[in-house]
C-alpha cells in the first residue's frame, strides 16, 4: 500500500503493532518515526513499541512465524 502496510523488499523491515486491529503493520523502510506514529490505523494506547528485525538475521524467520517471546 501507499503508506507501507504491505511493502516487501530487500533489507530490514520496520514493524509496529496496531492497537486497533491487533495485527502487525509493516512500515516502509525510510519512513520517519513521526510518519509511523501518524499511521491512520495506529492508536497509541500508552507507549508505542517497535520491533526492528533484519531479514538477514537468523531470528527473522522465528519472528515472522511468531515463535518468540520477550525475555
PDB file of N, CA, C, O and CB in Angstrom:
ATOM      1  N   UNK A   1       0.807  -1.180   0.000  1.00  0.00           N
ATOM      2  CA  UNK A   1       0.000   0.000   0.000  1.00  0.00           C
ATOM      3  C   UNK A   1       0.854   1.249   0.000  1.00  0.00           C
ATOM      4  O   UNK A   1       2.062   1.177   0.224  1.00  0.00           O
ATOM      5  CB  UNK A   1      -0.920  -0.005   1.175  1.00  0.00           C
ATOM      6  N   UNK A   2       0.260   2.354  -0.240  1.00  0.00           N
ATOM      7  CA  UNK A   2       0.941   3.641  -0.316  1.00  0.00           C
ATOM      8  C   UNK A   2       1.695   3.967   0.967  1.00  0.00           C
ATOM      9  O   UNK A   2       2.811   4.485   0.912  1.00  0.00           O
ATOM     10  CB  UNK A   2      -0.056   4.738  -0.617  1.00  0.00           C
ATOM     11  N   UNK A   3       1.092   3.668   2.138  1.00  0.00           N
ATOM     12  CA  UNK A   3       1.735   4.007   3.405  1.00  0.00           C
ATOM     13  C   UNK A   3       2.565   2.868   3.965  1.00  0.00           C
ATOM     14  O   UNK A   3       3.061   2.971   5.087  1.00  0.00           O
ATOM     15  CB  UNK A   3       0.700   4.413   4.413  1.00  0.00           C
ATOM     16  N   UNK A   4       2.731   1.787   3.219  1.00  0.00           N
ATOM     17  CA  UNK A   4       3.693   0.773   3.589  1.00  0.00           C
ATOM     18  C   UNK A   4       3.159  -0.460   4.283  1.00  0.00           C
ATOM     19  O   UNK A   4       3.961  -1.288   4.716  1.00  0.00           O
ATOM     20  CB  UNK A   4       4.672   1.367   4.432  1.00  0.00           C
ATOM     21  N   UNK A   5       1.839  -0.636   4.416  1.00  0.00           N
ATOM     22  CA  UNK A   5       1.350  -1.790   5.153  1.00  0.00           C
ATOM     23  C   UNK A   5       1.733  -3.108   4.514  1.00  0.00           C
ATOM     24  O   UNK A   5       1.969  -4.085   5.224  1.00  0.00           O
ATOM     25  CB  UNK A   5      -0.132  -1.715   5.285  1.00  0.00           C
ATOM     26  N   UNK A   6       1.801  -3.165   3.198  1.00  0.00           N
ATOM     27  CA  UNK A   6       2.049  -4.423   2.511  1.00  0.00           C
ATOM     28  C   UNK A   6       3.326  -4.369   1.680  1.00  0.00           C
ATOM     29  O   UNK A   6       3.422  -5.029   0.646  1.00  0.00           O
ATOM     30  CB  UNK A   6       0.870  -4.776   1.626  1.00  0.00           C
ATOM     31  N   UNK A   7       4.288  -3.600   2.119  1.00  0.00           N
ATOM     32  CA  UNK A   7       5.527  -3.434   1.366  1.00  0.00           C
ATOM     33  C   UNK A   7       6.448  -4.616   1.616  1.00  0.00           C
ATOM     34  O   UNK A   7       6.671  -5.008   2.761  1.00  0.00           O
ATOM     35  CB  UNK A   7       6.227  -2.115   1.745  1.00  0.00           C
ATOM     36  N   UNK A   8       6.982  -5.181   0.542  1.00  0.00           N
ATOM     37  CA  UNK A   8       8.021  -6.192   0.674  1.00  0.00           C
ATOM     38  C   UNK A   8       9.212  -5.712  -0.118  1.00  0.00           C
ATOM     39  O   UNK A   8       9.059  -5.075  -1.161  1.00  0.00           O
ATOM     40  CB  UNK A   8       7.538  -7.597   0.185  1.00  0.00           C
ATOM     41  N   UNK A   9      10.369  -6.007   0.361  1.00  0.00           N
ATOM     42  CA  UNK A   9      11.569  -5.562  -0.331  1.00  0.00           C
ATOM     43  C   UNK A   9      12.801  -6.112   0.344  1.00  0.00           C
ATOM     44  O   UNK A   9      12.707  -6.914   1.273  1.00  0.00           O
ATOM     45  CB  UNK A   9      11.630  -4.045  -0.385  1.00  0.00           C
ATOM     46  N   UNK A  10      13.942  -5.685  -0.117  1.00  0.00           N
ATOM     47  CA  UNK A  10      15.212  -6.149   0.436  1.00  0.00           C
ATOM     48  C   UNK A  10      15.573  -5.337   1.669  1.00  0.00           C
ATOM     49  O   UNK A  10      15.074  -4.227   1.853  1.00  0.00           O
ATOM     50  CB  UNK A  10      16.332  -6.055  -0.615  1.00  0.00           C
ATOM     51  N   UNK A  11      16.441  -5.888   2.515  1.00  0.00           N
ATOM     52  CA  UNK A  11      16.929  -5.168   3.677  1.00  0.00           C
ATOM     53  C   UNK A  11      16.066  -5.402   4.894  1.00  0.00           C
ATOM     54  O   UNK A  11      15.383  -6.420   5.003  1.00  0.00           O
ATOM     55  CB  UNK A  11      17.006  -3.703   3.384  1.00  0.00           C
ATOM     56  N   UNK A  12      16.102  -4.456   5.800  1.00  0.00           N
ATOM     57  CA  UNK A  12      15.378  -4.580   7.056  1.00  0.00           C
ATOM     58  C   UNK A  12      13.923  -4.180   6.889  1.00  0.00           C
ATOM     59  O   UNK A  12      13.574  -3.424   5.982  1.00  0.00           O
ATOM     60  CB  UNK A  12      16.034  -3.732   8.135  1.00  0.00           C
ATOM     61  N   UNK A  13      13.090  -4.688   7.761  1.00  0.00           N
ATOM     62  CA  UNK A  13      11.683  -4.317   7.803  1.00  0.00           C
ATOM     63  C   UNK A  13      11.411  -3.714   9.170  1.00  0.00           C
ATOM     64  O   UNK A  13      11.815  -4.270  10.192  1.00  0.00           O
ATOM     65  CB  UNK A  13      10.751  -5.545   7.523  1.00  0.00           C
ATOM     66  N   UNK A  14      10.740  -2.602   9.190  1.00  0.00           N
ATOM     67  CA  UNK A  14      10.363  -1.973  10.445  1.00  0.00           C
ATOM     68  C   UNK A  14       8.900  -2.299  10.670  1.00  0.00           C
ATOM     69  O   UNK A  14       8.070  -2.054   9.795  1.00  0.00           O
ATOM     70  CB  UNK A  14      10.618  -0.418  10.429  1.00  0.00           C
ATOM     71  N   UNK A  15       8.569  -2.852  11.837  1.00  0.00           N
ATOM     72  CA  UNK A  15       7.190  -3.217  12.098  1.00  0.00           C
ATOM     73  C   UNK A  15       6.706  -2.583  13.377  1.00  0.00           C
ATOM     74  O   UNK A  15       7.493  -2.241  14.259  1.00  0.00           O
ATOM     75  CB  UNK A  15       7.037  -4.722  12.168  1.00  0.00           C
ATOM     76  N   UNK A  16       5.408  -2.430  13.466  1.00  0.00           N
ATOM     77  CA  UNK A  16       4.811  -1.948  14.695  1.00  0.00           C
ATOM     78  C   UNK A  16       3.484  -2.640  14.868  1.00  0.00           C
ATOM     79  O   UNK A  16       2.914  -3.143  13.900  1.00  0.00           O
ATOM     80  CB  UNK A  16       4.645  -0.409  14.687  1.00  0.00           C
ATOM     81  N   UNK A  17       2.991  -2.674  16.064  1.00  0.00           N
ATOM     82  CA  UNK A  17       1.728  -3.328  16.347  1.00  0.00           C
ATOM     83  C   UNK A  17       0.611  -2.312  16.295  1.00  0.00           C
ATOM     84  O   UNK A  17       0.734  -1.224  16.858  1.00  0.00           O
ATOM     85  CB  UNK A  17       1.763  -4.027  17.710  1.00  0.00           C
ATOM     86  N   UNK A  18      -0.467  -2.648  15.635  1.00  0.00           N
ATOM     87  CA  UNK A  18      -1.630  -1.776  15.552  1.00  0.00           C
ATOM     88  C   UNK A  18      -2.598  -2.136  16.668  1.00  0.00           C
ATOM     89  O   UNK A  18      -3.138  -3.242  16.678  1.00  0.00           O
ATOM     90  CB  UNK A  18      -2.317  -1.891  14.166  1.00  0.00           C
ATOM     91  N   UNK A  19      -2.824  -1.248  17.585  1.00  0.00           N
ATOM     92  CA  UNK A  19      -3.700  -1.491  18.714  1.00  0.00           C
ATOM     93  C   UNK A  19      -5.132  -1.697  18.240  1.00  0.00           C
ATOM     94  O   UNK A  19      -5.864  -2.502  18.815  1.00  0.00           O
ATOM     95  CB  UNK A  19      -3.627  -0.333  19.709  1.00  0.00           C
ATOM     96  N   UNK A  20      -5.537  -0.976  17.197  1.00  0.00           N
ATOM     97  CA  UNK A  20      -6.901  -1.064  16.711  1.00  0.00           C
ATOM     98  C   UNK A  20      -7.239  -2.410  16.108  1.00  0.00           C
ATOM     99  O   UNK A  20      -8.323  -2.934  16.364  1.00  0.00           O
ATOM    100  CB  UNK A  20      -7.143  -0.003  15.709  1.00  0.00           C
ATOM    101  N   UNK A  21      -6.358  -2.984  15.321  1.00  0.00           N
ATOM    102  CA  UNK A  21      -6.656  -4.232  14.626  1.00  0.00           C
ATOM    103  C   UNK A  21      -6.011  -5.443  15.291  1.00  0.00           C
ATOM    104  O   UNK A  21      -6.435  -6.572  15.045  1.00  0.00           O
ATOM    105  CB  UNK A  21      -6.201  -4.141  13.192  1.00  0.00           C
ATOM    106  N   UNK A  22      -5.007  -5.236  16.117  1.00  0.00           N
ATOM    107  CA  UNK A  22      -4.286  -6.341  16.721  1.00  0.00           C
ATOM    108  C   UNK A  22      -3.322  -7.018  15.762  1.00  0.00           C
ATOM    109  O   UNK A  22      -2.749  -8.056  16.092  1.00  0.00           O
ATOM    110  CB  UNK A  22      -5.253  -7.344  17.246  1.00  0.00           C
ATOM    111  N   UNK A  23      -3.137  -6.449  14.589  1.00  0.00           N
ATOM    112  CA  UNK A  23      -2.241  -7.005  13.584  1.00  0.00           C
ATOM    113  C   UNK A  23      -0.974  -6.182  13.496  1.00  0.00           C
ATOM    114  O   UNK A  23      -0.936  -5.021  13.904  1.00  0.00           O
ATOM    115  CB  UNK A  23      -2.926  -7.070  12.221  1.00  0.00           C
ATOM    116  N   UNK A  24       0.074  -6.809  12.950  1.00  0.00           N
ATOM    117  CA  UNK A  24       1.313  -6.094  12.700  1.00  0.00           C
ATOM    118  C   UNK A  24       1.149  -5.243  11.460  1.00  0.00           C
ATOM    119  O   UNK A  24       0.436  -5.614  10.528  1.00  0.00           O
ATOM    120  CB  UNK A  24       2.499  -7.067  12.545  1.00  0.00           C
ATOM    121  N   UNK A  25       1.805  -4.113  11.455  1.00  0.00           N
ATOM    122  CA  UNK A  25       1.818  -3.244  10.282  1.00  0.00           C
ATOM    123  C   UNK A  25       3.264  -3.092   9.854  1.00  0.00           C
ATOM    124  O   UNK A  25       4.124  -2.749  10.666  1.00  0.00           O
ATOM    125  CB  UNK A  25       1.156  -1.847  10.579  1.00  0.00           C
ATOM    126  N   UNK A  26       3.537  -3.344   8.581  1.00  0.00           N
ATOM    127  CA  UNK A  26       4.880  -3.120   8.052  1.00  0.00           C
ATOM    128  C   UNK A  26       4.981  -1.662   7.645  1.00  0.00           C
ATOM    129  O   UNK A  26       4.112  -1.133   6.952  1.00  0.00           O
ATOM    130  CB  UNK A  26       5.193  -4.068   6.845  1.00  0.00           C
ATOM    131  N   UNK A  27       6.039  -1.031   8.080  1.00  0.00           N
ATOM    132  CA  UNK A  27       6.282   0.370   7.741  1.00  0.00           C
ATOM    133  C   UNK A  27       7.452   0.409   6.776  1.00  0.00           C
ATOM    134  O   UNK A  27       8.519  -0.138   7.054  1.00  0.00           O
ATOM    135  CB  UNK A  27       6.568   1.239   9.019  1.00  0.00           C
ATOM    136  N   UNK A  28       7.245   1.057   5.644  1.00  0.00           N
ATOM    137  CA  UNK A  28       8.276   1.113   4.610  1.00  0.00           C
ATOM    138  C   UNK A  28       9.576   1.655   5.184  1.00  0.00           C
ATOM    139  O   UNK A  28       9.588   2.678   5.869  1.00  0.00           O
ATOM    140  CB  UNK A  28       7.813   1.979   3.429  1.00  0.00           C
ATOM    141  N   UNK A  29      10.674   0.953   4.893  1.00  0.00           N
ATOM    142  CA  UNK A  29      11.988   1.393   5.348  1.00  0.00           C
ATOM    143  C   UNK A  29      12.232   2.808   4.840  1.00  0.00           C
ATOM    144  O   UNK A  29      11.965   3.100   3.675  1.00  0.00           O
ATOM    145  CB  UNK A  29      13.107   0.425   4.860  1.00  0.00           C
ATOM    146  N   UNK A  30      12.724   3.669   5.680  1.00  0.00           N
ATOM    147  CA  UNK A  30      12.972   5.054   5.300  1.00  0.00           C
ATOM    148  C   UNK A  30      11.907   6.004   5.828  1.00  0.00           C
ATOM    149  O   UNK A  30      12.094   7.220   5.804  1.00  0.00           O
ATOM    150  CB  UNK A  30      13.052   5.167   3.802  1.00  0.00           C
ATOM    151  N   UNK A  31      10.774   5.453   6.313  1.00  0.00           N
ATOM    152  CA  UNK A  31       9.755   6.310   6.917  1.00  0.00           C
ATOM    153  C   UNK A  31      10.306   6.852   8.236  1.00  0.00           C
ATOM    154  O   UNK A  31      11.105   6.191   8.899  1.00  0.00           O
ATOM    155  CB  UNK A  31       8.410   5.527   7.145  1.00  0.00           C
ATOM    156  N   UNK A  32       9.885   8.030   8.602  1.00  0.00           N
ATOM    157  CA  UNK A  32      10.316   8.600   9.877  1.00  0.00           C
ATOM    158  C   UNK A  32       9.460   8.048  11.007  1.00  0.00           C
ATOM    159  O   UNK A  32       8.387   7.492  10.769  1.00  0.00           O
ATOM    160  CB  UNK A  32      10.240  10.143   9.844  1.00  0.00           C
ATOM    161  N   UNK A  33       9.936   8.205  12.231  1.00  0.00           N
ATOM    162  CA  UNK A  33       9.160   7.799  13.395  1.00  0.00           C
ATOM    163  C   UNK A  33       7.833   8.547  13.417  1.00  0.00           C
ATOM    164  O   UNK A  33       6.798   7.958  13.729  1.00  0.00           O
ATOM    165  CB  UNK A  33       9.949   8.055  14.695  1.00  0.00           C
ATOM    166  N   UNK A  34       7.851   9.829  13.092  1.00  0.00           N
ATOM    167  CA  UNK A  34       6.620  10.621  13.066  1.00  0.00           C
ATOM    168  C   UNK A  34       5.620  10.042  12.069  1.00  0.00           C
ATOM    169  O   UNK A  34       4.433   9.938  12.379  1.00  0.00           O
ATOM    170  CB  UNK A  34       6.930  12.084  12.713  1.00  0.00           C
ATOM    171  N   UNK A  35       6.080   9.667  10.883  1.00  0.00           N
ATOM    172  CA  UNK A  35       5.185   9.089   9.878  1.00  0.00           C
ATOM    173  C   UNK A  35       4.584   7.771  10.367  1.00  0.00           C
ATOM    174  O   UNK A  35       3.406   7.500  10.132  1.00  0.00           O
ATOM    175  CB  UNK A  35       5.938   8.867   8.558  1.00  0.00           C
ATOM    176  N   UNK A  36       5.389   6.954  11.043  1.00  0.00           N
ATOM    177  CA  UNK A  36       4.882   5.689  11.578  1.00  0.00           C
ATOM    178  C   UNK A  36       3.829   5.935  12.652  1.00  0.00           C
ATOM    179  O   UNK A  36       2.802   5.258  12.685  1.00  0.00           O
ATOM    180  CB  UNK A  36       6.033   4.847  12.151  1.00  0.00           C
ATOM    181  N   UNK A  37       4.080   6.895  13.521  1.00  0.00           N
ATOM    182  CA  UNK A  37       3.135   7.194  14.600  1.00  0.00           C
ATOM    183  C   UNK A  37       1.853   7.840  14.091  1.00  0.00           C
ATOM    184  O   UNK A  37       0.825   7.782  14.765  1.00  0.00           O
ATOM    185  CB  UNK A  37       3.785   8.099  15.620  1.00  0.00           C
ATOM    186  N   UNK A  38       1.900   8.453  12.917  1.00  0.00           N
ATOM    187  CA  UNK A  38       0.719   9.092  12.341  1.00  0.00           C
ATOM    188  C   UNK A  38      -0.069   8.155  11.428  1.00  0.00           C
ATOM    189  O   UNK A  38      -1.026   8.587  10.784  1.00  0.00           O
ATOM    190  CB  UNK A  38       1.129  10.326  11.569  1.00  0.00           C
ATOM    191  N   UNK A  39       0.316   6.882  11.363  1.00  0.00           N
ATOM    192  CA  UNK A  39      -0.389   5.916  10.523  1.00  0.00           C
ATOM    193  C   UNK A  39      -1.872   5.934  10.876  1.00  0.00           C
ATOM    194  O   UNK A  39      -2.223   5.946  12.056  1.00  0.00           O
ATOM    195  CB  UNK A  39       0.201   4.487  10.697  1.00  0.00           C
ATOM    196  N   UNK A  40      -2.741   5.936   9.876  1.00  0.00           N
ATOM    197  CA  UNK A  40      -4.180   6.088  10.098  1.00  0.00           C
ATOM    198  C   UNK A  40      -4.793   4.979  10.953  1.00  0.00           C
ATOM    199  O   UNK A  40      -5.806   5.213  11.612  1.00  0.00           O
ATOM    200  CB  UNK A  40      -4.886   6.137   8.779  1.00  0.00           C
ATOM    201  N   UNK A  41      -4.210   3.786  10.960  1.00  0.00           N
ATOM    202  CA  UNK A  41      -4.756   2.673  11.737  1.00  0.00           C
ATOM    203  C   UNK A  41      -4.068   2.482  13.080  1.00  0.00           C
ATOM    204  O   UNK A  41      -4.352   1.513  13.783  1.00  0.00           O
ATOM    205  CB  UNK A  41      -4.654   1.406  10.944  1.00  0.00           C
ATOM    206  N   UNK A  42      -3.166   3.390  13.448  1.00  0.00           N
ATOM    207  CA  UNK A  42      -2.392   3.222  14.667  1.00  0.00           C
ATOM    208  C   UNK A  42      -2.908   4.147  15.754  1.00  0.00           C
ATOM    209  O   UNK A  42      -2.910   5.367  15.591  1.00  0.00           O
ATOM    210  CB  UNK A  42      -0.910   3.482  14.405  1.00  0.00           C
ATOM    211  N   UNK A  43      -3.342   3.569  16.858  1.00  0.00           N
ATOM    212  CA  UNK A  43      -3.820   4.338  18.005  1.00  0.00           C
ATOM    213  C   UNK A  43      -2.863   4.065  19.151  1.00  0.00           C
ATOM    214  O   UNK A  43      -2.642   2.908  19.507  1.00  0.00           O
ATOM    215  CB  UNK A  43      -5.304   3.962  18.390  1.00  0.00           C
ATOM    216  N   UNK A  44      -2.295   5.107  19.731  1.00  0.00           N
ATOM    217  CA  UNK A  44      -1.323   4.936  20.810  1.00  0.00           C
ATOM    218  C   UNK A  44      -2.063   4.762  22.137  1.00  0.00           C
ATOM    219  O   UNK A  44      -2.632   5.727  22.646  1.00  0.00           O
ATOM    220  CB  UNK A  44      -0.348   6.151  20.879  1.00  0.00           C
ATOM    221  N   UNK A  45      -2.069   3.548  22.712  1.00  0.00           N
ATOM    222  CA  UNK A  45      -2.740   3.323  23.977  1.00  0.00           C
ATOM    223  C   UNK A  45      -1.939   3.856  25.158  1.00  0.00           C
ATOM    224  O   UNK A  45      -2.519   4.275  26.159  1.00  0.00           O
ATOM    225  CB  UNK A  45      -3.007   1.854  24.161  1.00  0.00           C
ATOM    226  N   UNK A  46      -0.644   3.846  25.056  1.00  0.00           N
ATOM    227  CA  UNK A  46       0.229   4.325  26.127  1.00  0.00           C
ATOM    228  C   UNK A  46       1.582   4.640  25.515  1.00  0.00           C
ATOM    229  O   UNK A  46       1.846   5.775  25.118  1.00  0.00           O
ATOM    230  CB  UNK A  46       0.362   3.271  27.285  1.00  0.00           C
ATOM    231  N   UNK A  47       2.418   3.649  25.442  1.00  0.00           N
ATOM    232  CA  UNK A  47       3.751   3.825  24.871  1.00  0.00           C
ATOM    233  C   UNK A  47       3.877   2.893  23.667  1.00  0.00           C
ATOM    234  O   UNK A  47       3.735   1.679  23.818  1.00  0.00           O
ATOM    235  CB  UNK A  47       4.873   3.536  25.934  1.00  0.00           C
ATOM    236  N   UNK A  48       4.139   3.431  22.484  1.00  0.00           N
ATOM    237  CA  UNK A  48       4.284   2.566  21.307  1.00  0.00           C
ATOM    238  C   UNK A  48       5.547   1.712  21.404  1.00  0.00           C
ATOM    239  O   UNK A  48       6.564   2.147  21.945  1.00  0.00           O
ATOM    240  CB  UNK A  48       4.318   3.411  20.021  1.00  0.00           C
ATOM    241  N   UNK A  49       5.469   0.508  20.878  1.00  0.00           N
ATOM    242  CA  UNK A  49       6.595  -0.418  20.894  1.00  0.00           C
ATOM    243  C   UNK A  49       6.927  -0.795  19.457  1.00  0.00           C
ATOM    244  O   UNK A  49       6.043  -1.175  18.691  1.00  0.00           O
ATOM    245  CB  UNK A  49       6.276  -1.685  21.747  1.00  0.00           C
ATOM    246  N   UNK A  50       8.186  -0.691  19.097  1.00  0.00           N
ATOM    247  CA  UNK A  50       8.648  -1.022  17.757  1.00  0.00           C
ATOM    248  C   UNK A  50       9.636  -2.174  17.836  1.00  0.00           C
ATOM    249  O   UNK A  50      10.504  -2.191  18.708  1.00  0.00           O
ATOM    250  CB  UNK A  50       9.291   0.206  17.073  1.00  0.00           C
ATOM    251  N   UNK A  51       9.511  -3.123  16.942  1.00  0.00           N
ATOM    252  CA  UNK A  51      10.483  -4.200  16.793  1.00  0.00           C
ATOM    253  C   UNK A  51      11.112  -4.028  15.422  1.00  0.00           C
ATOM    254  O   UNK A  51      10.411  -4.023  14.410  1.00  0.00           O
ATOM    255  CB  UNK A  51       9.820  -5.628  16.958  1.00  0.00           C
ATOM    256  N   UNK A  52      12.412  -3.888  15.385  1.00  0.00           N
ATOM    257  CA  UNK A  52      13.141  -3.749  14.123  1.00  0.00           C
ATOM    258  C   UNK A  52      13.968  -5.019  13.965  1.00  0.00           C
ATOM    259  O   UNK A  52      14.875  -5.285  14.754  1.00  0.00           O
ATOM    260  CB  UNK A  52      14.055  -2.444  14.098  1.00  0.00           C
ATOM    261  N   UNK A  53      13.643  -5.801  12.934  1.00  0.00           N
ATOM    262  CA  UNK A  53      14.294  -7.089  12.732  1.00  0.00           C
ATOM    263  C   UNK A  53      14.839  -7.151  11.311  1.00  0.00           C
ATOM    264  O   UNK A  53      14.100  -6.949  10.348  1.00  0.00           O
ATOM    265  CB  UNK A  53      13.311  -8.263  12.999  1.00  0.00           C
ATOM    266  N   UNK A  54      16.107  -7.423  11.186  1.00  0.00           N
ATOM    267  CA  UNK A  54      16.734  -7.552   9.873  1.00  0.00           C
ATOM    268  C   UNK A  54      16.308  -8.860   9.225  1.00  0.00           C
ATOM    269  O   UNK A  54      16.319  -9.912   9.865  1.00  0.00           O
ATOM    270  CB  UNK A  54      18.273  -7.480   9.988  1.00  0.00           C
ATOM    271  N   UNK A  55      15.936  -8.790   7.968  1.00  0.00           N
ATOM    272  CA  UNK A  55      15.583 -10.007   7.230  1.00  0.00           C
ATOM    273  C   UNK A  55      16.789 -10.917   7.045  1.00  0.00           C
ATOM    274  O   UNK A  55      16.627 -12.098   6.736  1.00  0.00           O
ATOM    275  CB  UNK A  55      14.991  -9.650   5.869  1.00  0.00           C
ATOM    276  N   UNK A  56      17.977 -10.395   7.228  1.00  0.00           N
ATOM    277  CA  UNK A  56      19.197 -11.187   7.083  1.00  0.00           C
ATOM    278  C   UNK A  56      19.568 -11.918   8.372  1.00  0.00           C
ATOM    279  O   UNK A  56      20.477 -12.748   8.366  1.00  0.00           O
ATOM    280  CB  UNK A  56      20.346 -10.293   6.652  1.00  0.00           C
ATOM    281  N   UNK A  57      18.884 -11.627   9.469  1.00  0.00           N
ATOM    282  CA  UNK A  57      19.229 -12.252  10.746  1.00  0.00           C
ATOM    283  C   UNK A  57      18.662 -13.667  10.828  1.00  0.00           C
ATOM    284  O   UNK A  57      17.693 -14.001  10.147  1.00  0.00           O
ATOM    285  CB  UNK A  57      18.709 -11.404  11.917  1.00  0.00           C
ATOM    286  N   UNK A  58      19.280 -14.490  11.669  1.00  0.00           N
ATOM    287  CA  UNK A  58      18.775 -15.846  11.884  1.00  0.00           C
ATOM    288  C   UNK A  58      17.460 -15.817  12.663  1.00  0.00           C
ATOM    289  O   UNK A  58      16.698 -16.783  12.614  1.00  0.00           O
ATOM    290  CB  UNK A  58      19.819 -16.697  12.632  1.00  0.00           C
ATOM    291  N   UNK A  59      17.187 -14.748  13.367  1.00  0.00           N
ATOM    292  CA  UNK A  59      15.975 -14.600  14.167  1.00  0.00           C
ATOM    293  C   UNK A  59      14.749 -14.250  13.324  1.00  0.00           C
ATOM    294  O   UNK A  59      13.621 -14.467  13.767  1.00  0.00           O
ATOM    295  CB  UNK A  59      16.186 -13.537  15.219  1.00  0.00           C
ATOM    296  N   UNK A  60      14.944 -13.718  12.132  1.00  0.00           N
ATOM    297  CA  UNK A  60      13.840 -13.212  11.311  1.00  0.00           C
ATOM    298  C   UNK A  60      12.732 -14.244  11.082  1.00  0.00           C
ATOM    299  O   UNK A  60      11.555 -13.921  11.242  1.00  0.00           O
ATOM    300  CB  UNK A  60      14.372 -12.749   9.978  1.00  0.00           C
ATOM    301  N   UNK A  61      13.085 -15.475  10.712  1.00  0.00           N
ATOM    302  CA  UNK A  61      12.061 -16.488  10.437  1.00  0.00           C
ATOM    303  C   UNK A  61      11.253 -16.826  11.686  1.00  0.00           C
ATOM    304  O   UNK A  61      10.041 -17.021  11.605  1.00  0.00           O
ATOM    305  CB  UNK A  61      12.708 -17.757   9.880  1.00  0.00           C
ATOM    306  N   UNK A  62      11.916 -16.896  12.840  1.00  0.00           N
ATOM    307  CA  UNK A  62      11.202 -17.132  14.098  1.00  0.00           C
ATOM    308  C   UNK A  62      10.259 -15.979  14.397  1.00  0.00           C
ATOM    309  O   UNK A  62       9.112 -16.196  14.790  1.00  0.00           O
ATOM    310  CB  UNK A  62      12.194 -17.321  15.261  1.00  0.00           C
ATOM    311  N   UNK A  63      10.736 -14.755  14.212  1.00  0.00           N
ATOM    312  CA  UNK A  63       9.938 -13.559  14.472  1.00  0.00           C
ATOM    313  C   UNK A  63       8.706 -13.538  13.579  1.00  0.00           C
ATOM    314  O   UNK A  63       7.591 -13.327  14.058  1.00  0.00           O
ATOM    315  CB  UNK A  63      10.776 -12.288  14.254  1.00  0.00           C
ATOM    316  N   UNK A  64       8.901 -13.753  12.295  1.00  0.00           N
ATOM    317  CA  UNK A  64       7.800 -13.701  11.335  1.00  0.00           C
ATOM    318  C   UNK A  64       6.766 -14.794  11.610  1.00  0.00           C
ATOM    319  O   UNK A  64       5.570 -14.576  11.415  1.00  0.00           O
ATOM    320  CB  UNK A  64       8.336 -13.835   9.909  1.00  0.00           C
ATOM    321  N   UNK A  65       7.217 -15.970  12.061  1.00  0.00           N
ATOM    322  CA  UNK A  65       6.312 -17.081  12.357  1.00  0.00           C
ATOM    323  C   UNK A  65       5.627 -16.927  13.716  1.00  0.00           C
ATOM    324  O   UNK A  65       4.692 -17.666  14.025  1.00  0.00           O
ATOM    325  CB  UNK A  65       7.076 -18.394  12.317  1.00  0.00           C
ATOM    326  N   UNK A  66       6.086 -15.972  14.526  1.00  0.00           N
ATOM    327  CA  UNK A  66       5.500 -15.776  15.847  1.00  0.00           C
ATOM    328  C   UNK A  66       6.040 -16.736  16.891  1.00  0.00           C
ATOM    329  O   UNK A  66       5.457 -16.873  17.967  1.00  0.00           O
ATOM    330  CB  UNK A  66       4.018 -15.918  15.768  1.00  0.00           C
ATOM    331  N   UNK A  67       7.144 -17.400  16.590  1.00  0.00           N
ATOM    332  CA  UNK A  67       7.742 -18.378  17.507  1.00  0.00           C
ATOM    333  C   UNK A  67       8.782 -17.736  18.415  1.00  0.00           C
ATOM    334  O   UNK A  67       9.921 -18.199  18.473  1.00  0.00           O
ATOM    335  CB  UNK A  67       8.380 -19.521  16.720  1.00  0.00           C
ATOM    336  N   UNK A  68       8.410 -16.686  19.118  1.00  0.00           N
ATOM    337  CA  UNK A  68       9.336 -15.999  20.003  1.00  0.00           C
ATOM    338  C   UNK A  68       8.524 -15.318  21.103  1.00  0.00           C
ATOM    339  O   UNK A  68       7.309 -15.162  20.990  1.00  0.00           O
ATOM    340  CB  UNK A  68      10.212 -14.965  19.219  1.00  0.00           C
ATOM    341  N   UNK A  69       9.205 -14.922  22.149  1.00  0.00           N
ATOM    342  CA  UNK A  69       8.569 -14.156  23.221  1.00  0.00           C
ATOM    343  C   UNK A  69       9.602 -13.216  23.817  1.00  0.00           C
ATOM    344  O   UNK A  69      10.808 -13.411  23.662  1.00  0.00           O
ATOM    345  CB  UNK A  69       7.972 -15.096  24.318  1.00  0.00           C
ATOM    346  N   UNK A  70       9.114 -12.210  24.490  1.00  0.00           N
ATOM    347  CA  UNK A  70      10.018 -11.265  25.144  1.00  0.00           C
ATOM    348  C   UNK A  70      10.754 -11.968  26.275  1.00  0.00           C
ATOM    349  O   UNK A  70      10.195 -12.856  26.920  1.00  0.00           O
ATOM    350  CB  UNK A  70       9.243 -10.032  25.679  1.00  0.00           C
ATOM    351  N   UNK A  71      12.006 -11.580  26.524  1.00  0.00           N
ATOM    352  CA  UNK A  71      12.770 -12.221  27.610  1.00  0.00           C
ATOM    353  C   UNK A  71      12.179 -11.915  28.972  1.00  0.00           C
ATOM    354  O   UNK A  71      12.699 -12.376  29.988  1.00  0.00           O
ATOM    355  CB  UNK A  71      14.225 -11.771  27.574  1.00  0.00           C
TER     356      UNK A  71
END
